[in-house]
Amino acid sequence: MRTAGLGKNLEQWCEEIQEEKNNANRWERRFQEVQA
């Protein structure tokens, strides 16, 4: 079985998920600042 391509895809998925989390955290912070 060749998993090189799969591993690369998994890394890309992890990076995208991290970016989504960072964006969500940024929006949460902005939202809290507006509410404060």
N, C-alpha and C positions, 0 to 999 in steps of 0.2 A: 504493500500500500504506500502511496506517495502522499505525505502529509505536509510537504513544504508549502504548497499553495494554501492549504487549509490554515496552517500556522500563520501565514502572512495575513489571511483574511481575519483570523481571530485578533491579531494585533491591531488591524485597522478598526475592527469593531470596538475593541477596548478603548482606542483613542477617541473614537466618535462618542462612546458612552461618557468618557471623561469630559469631553467638550460639552455634552448636553448637561451634565451635572454642574459644570462650572457656570454655564449660562443660567441654569435654574437658580443656583445660589446667588448669582448677580441680580437676577430679577427679584428674588426674595428680599435681598438687602435693600434694593431700591424701594420695594413696596413697604417695607418696615419703616424706612426713612420718611416716606410720605405719610404714613399713619402716625408717626411720633408727634 
